[in-house]
Structures are given as C-alpha cells and as structure tokens.
Amino acid sequence: MPAYVWDRMVAAKQQAIDLDDRRNTPLDFSFGDFNFQILPNGAAGGKEFVLISPDIRMEFASRNRSFAVSWRATAAGLWEHGLDRLVDQVFFILEKEGFRPNQKYWRKLSRADYAFDIEAASFTNEMIPEIVHQIICPKEAKARGDFFARSGRVETLTVGSKRGLQVQIYDKGLEITEMSGKTWMTDIWMNNGYSPETDKNGKEVHKNVWRLEVRMAGNWLKSRSKKTDDGVMNMKDPDHFIANMWSLITEGLYSRRLTSRSETDSNRRRWPLHPLYALAAAACGHQTAFVPVGYHPTEKSKKLQDMLIANIAGTLRSLAVLRLRGALDEDDVFNMAEVDTAINEARATLTADREHHRKIKKARERYEFVDNAK
C-alpha cells in the first residue's frame, strides 16, 4: 500500500469516529474509482481499515505484513455480478490505487462457502434436538454437533468449526421472513417451483426451505493440497480451489454428514446418508457456473422501521402493565387509554429534551446510508 493511501485512510477513519462517538456511522470514501464506506472500526486479525460496498468488503492491515489486503465477496455482489467480474474489480481497484503485489506470496484463499437451498416440508418435522445424534464425523475430527432450538424445534444445526470445515443446516425461509431482508432470493426459489404462503395480513411467509451450507477454511483446505504431474495443487490458491471445488464440497458433506436413523443397525457409521445430503451431493456432479442474476433491492429501511415500531409497541405494553399491575383482570386486559397517556408523555419528554436537535442530527447521520444497505 502506498504511504499516501494509508494516510488518507487514517484521516477518513478518524473523521468517521468524530462523526459518531458510538462508532456506528460509516463515512463515504472513494477508492479506486468506486464508491465505498469506511468504517470507524478495524477488524479482527490486526486489520486497521475496513471498506464496504454492496458488492465487496475490503480489509487492510499494516503495510509491512505479507498479506496486507483481504477482501470478501458479498452474497448480493455474487448474485448481481458473478465471481469472475468481482475478482477483476478488486484487482482493478488495487492497481488504480498503486498497490504492489508481494511477488512471492500474493494470493491466498482464506475461506469459501457454498450453499444449497432445498425445499423439504418433511425435513421440517425431523428438526428436533435428537437429530444431533444422526451426525457422523471422522474419528480423527474434533467436530461435534450444536444446535439452536425454539419451541422444541431445531432452527440451526451446526457441525464443525469455521476455522476448518463446518457444515450448517438452518431454516432459511424463517430467517428471510423474520429478519434477513433478502426477499429477492425468493424470486430465485419461485423460478424453481417454490410457492410461499400468505398470512392473514397478506404478508409472504416462507416455510420449509432449508439451507445446507458447507464452509471450508484454514488447515482443512491446506491439508487437501496434492502433488500432480504439473506440480503442487494448492487448495488455498483461488484458481486451484475453483478447479477442485466440487470434490471438496462433496468431501465436506460426507465428513460432516447427517444420516438417516436405522432401527436394525446399532452402528451409526453404517447408517445411510440423509436424503437432504444426498440431494446436495448429487448436485455437485452437475457442475454449474456462477451465473449473475442482476441487482435486487432488499428493503433494509422498511425492516428497520418495522423493528423500531415493534420496540415502541413492546415498551408501551410494558409501561402500561407496570402502571396497571394492581388493576388488571384475569385475562390481563388493560385500558388502551393508558397507552395514549404514555404516548403523550413521551412526546412531551422528546420535545423538552435540551439535546433534541443534536440527537436529530445524529440520527440523520446514522441512517444516511440506509437506502444503500443490502
């Protein structure tokens, strides 16, 4: 990294810090002829600067480190542009800013994720805590199954560590319905035969779509490097990984595999592969390219508004119960007039606040970029 670029980032990061003492507000930052935002914080691993855009995230460490620049493709960027175009974009940006590659080691893949979205209503009924006992890993692997459950049903099943090999199954439909904002993804599902449900308010509800995600990183990738007639095939080299990715994904599925329980065989390692995994493994044999599908807005602003309204409603309910706790009937029904009183009191408190205008300015700055969020 040229020294003048480092100095420019230092100044911009400090300006972002000055803008918001809570360090929540990024600052517009032009870099390599592209529009980014620079964060007021660094990142793990000694990264001093973080630049984000809807398509890529770039992190910069000390100029003296061998690997000073890291970047990550966002899901939205991959959907819109495809992998090859994003790679070209990153190198164009760095060359435009005068970066020079380390001639000995200058490209290394740190992590790759690949996901399968599978509509499976019958699998929804299988996601109970006992399913963790159907996970099989190699004896030498220090991997185990963890899960997150709600109301007796497992929503996320995780096997392994992100630092090596991890496979995760989670309710992607529920995530999108509740919080993801990636409603554009359902268009891709519907093009493949999926039909969402609709609740009584006319809102789309997404059920029974399970994401099976394989995450490959660290020593797991490194240990799968191999010698060939042309030299060494290094799986941490991005080009070598792409050339071998389907076999790596398939191996990942089998070494962190979910099985179907057998009532006649007590040896779990002989249990058959679960149909969800079998579908994913079969798909690896039908190799596909990364095909961009175009830009999709994600309604980030609307999601934030809904969240704030829900917070206000919850606070008003709690306040009304607190004030009326001695007068509530057996059905816990309270008079909405108490809520109206609380709203009027809150309005008066807001306008009487001596810091009101300063806080308005801070709020405007905090949400200045929300319409660009993915």
N, C-alpha and C positions, 0 to 999 in steps of 0.2 A: 504494500500500500504506500503510495506517495505520501510524504510528510504533510503536504498541504491538504490532502484529503482527510488525514487524521485530525488536523487542526479544525477543519470545517465541521467534522462530526462532533468534536468536543464542544464547539461553540453551540451547535444546534441542540445537542443533548442538554446542555446547561439551560438553554432558552426554554426547552420543554419542561425542565424541572421548575424554573421560575414561573412558568405559566400556571402550574398546578402543584401546590405543595404536597398533595397526596400522591403525586406521580401517577396519575391515571390518564393524562391527556397527551396523546402524541402530537407531533409537530410536522407540518408539511415539509418535505425535503426532496428536492430534485436531485436525481442521481443517475448518471449515465443516460441522460435524455429521457428518463422515465420518472413518473411521479410516485414517490413513496411517502411514508410517515416514519419518523424516527421516534423510538420510544424513550421515555425519560429514565428507563432502567436498562441494565445489561441483561445477560442470560447466564445460565449455568455453564460451567466449564471455562470460566475466565473470559467470556465474551463481553466486550466493552460496549458495543453498539449493536442495535437491532433495528433493521429497516423492514417495514411490512408494506405489502400491497395486496390487492385482492388475489393475485396470482402466485406470488412468491414471498418468502421470508428470508432475509439475508442477515447473518450474524458475523461480527468482526471482532477478532481477538487482537492481541499485541502484534505489532508489525514484525517482531522478532520470532514468532512461532512458525514452525514448519507449515502447519495447516491453520492459516490465519483467517480464512474465509469459509464459512459454511452457508449452505442455502437449502431450502426445503420448498418443494412444490406443494401448493395447497390443493385440496380436492377440487375447489372451484376452478383453479388455474388449469388443472389436468382436464377437467370436463370441457373447458372452453377452448383450449389451445392444443392439447395433446403434449406428450412428454418431449418429443424432439424439438418442438418450437420453443418450449420453456428453457431447455438446455442452451439452445442458440441464443436466447435472450439474455441469459445470465452471463455468458462469455462476452457478448457484445457490450453489456453494461460495464463489466470489469475492464475490458480493453479500452473502452471510451474514457474511463476514469484513470487510466495509466497504470493499472496493476500489472505486475510482472510475476509469472509463474515460477515456483520453485522447480528447477529443472530436473531434480532427482525424484522428488515425490510431490506431485501436484494435483492428483485426482484420487479421491478415496470415497467409497460409498460407506456411510455410517449406518444407514437403516433403510429398509424397504418394506412397505406394507402392501398387501394385496387382499382385496375383499370380494366375497361372493354374497349377493343378496338373494335369498331363497324364500319364496312364499310357501309356508308349510303350516297349515292350520293344525294338523295332527301333532306337530312337534311342540306347539304351544302347551298342550296338555302334559307333555313329558317333562317340562321345565319345573321340576320340584327339587328340593335340596338333595335328595338321594341320587340325582343324576351324576353328582360328582364322583360316585363310586364306579361309574362306567368309563372314566378317563383312564387311559393306559399310556404310560411313558416308558422309554427305555430304562432299564435298571440303573444305568450309569448316569442318567439325567437327574439332576436335583430339581425336579419340577413337581408341582402339585396343583391341585385344582382349588380355586377360590371362587366364591360366588356372591352376588348381591341379590337378595330376595326382598319382595314386598308382597304383603298379604298372602304369604305362603307360596308364592310363585317366583322362580328364579328369573331375573331380567338380564343378568350378565353372568356368564360363566367364563373364567379366565384360567388358562393353564400355561405356566412358564413365566419367564421374566422378559421384559422389554430389552434388557441388556444382552440377551442371547436370542432365544427363539420363544415366541409367545403366540398362542392361538386363543382367540376370544370369540365367543358366541354371544350376541346381545340382540335385544329387541329393537331393531332399527325403526320399525314403524312407530313404536311408542315414543322413541327419542324424538322423531320428527314431529309427532302430534303434540308433544308436551313442550319441547324447548329448542330443537335443533335449528329451525329456521330454514332448513334445506328442503323446502317443499318442492322445489324444482326437480328434485331427484325422483319424486313420484311420477313425473311425466315419463321418465325412462322406464319405470316399472310398468306403467299403463300401456306403453308401447309394446310390452312383452306379455300382455294379457292380465295384468293386475287391475282389480277394481276396488277402490276404497269404499268404506262405509260412510254414512252421514248421520250425525246425531240429530236430536230434536231441534237444535238451533241452526241446522243447515251446515255445520262445520264438518269438514272431512276428518274422519278418524281412521288411522292406519293400523291395521292389525295383522298379525301372523306373518310379518316379513322379518326374517332372522338374518342378521349379518354374521357371516363366518369370516373372520379376518386373521390372516397369517402375517406376523411381524417378524422380520429377520434382521439380525444386527450382530455387531461385536464379534466375539470369538467363534460363534456358530457359523457365521459366514466365512471367516478366515480359515477355519478348520476344514472347509469344504473346497479349498483350493486344490488343484491337482496338476500333475505333470501331463503334458501332451506331446505329440511329435513336434509341435511348433514352439514348445517352451512350457512355461507355467501358466495355467489358467487360474487367475486370482479373482475370487468371487467378491472381493472388496473393490475391484475395478468396475466402474459402472457398465462399461461395454461388455465385460466378461459376465457380469451378473445377468444382464438382459439376454445374453445368448443362452444362459442356462436356467433362467428363472422358472420355467415350468416344472423342471425336475426338482428344483429346490423347494418350490411351493408344495409339490406332491410329497416330498420327503417330510416337510414340516407338518403336513396334515397327518401323516402316518405316525410320526414320532410324538405327537401330542394329540392322540386320536380319541375320539368319542366312539364307544362301541354300543351295540345293542345287547341287552342282557340275555343270557342263555340260562334257562331253567334246568338244563340237563348237563351242563358242563361247569364245574366249580372253578376251573382255571380261567380267570378273566382274560388272560393274554390270548386265549383262543377264541374269545367272543368276536363275532363278525363286526365289520366296520358299520357304523351307524349310517343310515341312508343319506342324511344331510352331508356327511363327509364324502360318501360315495359319489354323490352328485358333483361336489366340488372337484374331487379327484378326476372324475370323468371329463369335466370341463377343461382341465389342464391339458388333456390330449387333443383338444380342439383349439389350437393356439390362435389367439386373436391379437390384433394390433391395438394400440391406444388411439382410439378414434375420437377426436374432439366433437362435441355436440353443440357448441355455441354458448353464449352468455345467458345466465339465468339470475335475475334478482332474487333476493332471499328474505325480503320483508323484515329486516333487522329492526327498523324503527317501530313497526307495529308490534313486534314481540316485546320490545322494551316497554311500550305503552301498556300493553296487557299486563306485564309483570308489575308495573308501578300501580295500576288500578287494583290488582289483586292485593298488593301490600296495603294500600289505603283501606280497602274493604276489611281486611283482617284486623287492622289496627282499630278501626271504628267498632267492630264487633267486640273486640277485647275490652275497649273502654266502656262500652255500654253494659257489658256483663259485670265489669268491676263496679260500676256505679249502682247497678240494679240488683246486685247479687242477693240481697235480702228480700227482694220483691218478685223474683222470678217464679213462675208457676211450675208445675211438674214437667211440662213439656219444654221448659227453657225458652219460652217465647217472650221477647221483650218489646216494648213500645218503640217504634221507629222514631218517635219524636225525640228520644234521647240521642239518636244518631244525628238528627238535624241540629240539635243543640251543640253537639261536639263539632260538627262541620262549621258552624258559625264561630265557635270559639277558636278553631284552628285558623279560620280566615282572619280573625282579628289579631291573633298571635303573629301570623305571617306578615301582615301589613305594618304591625307595630315594631317589628324587628329592625333595629338600627343598622344591621348588616344586610338588609333586604336587597338593596340594589347591587351590592358587591357579590352577593350569593347568586343573583340572577346572571350576572356576568360570568361567574364561574360555571354555572350550569350551561350557559350557551356555549362556552368553550369546550365543556366536557362532551357535548353532543354535536359539535360542529361537523364531525366526520361520520356521523352515524349512518347517513344515507349511502355511504360508500362501503359499509361493512358487509362482509359475506356471511 
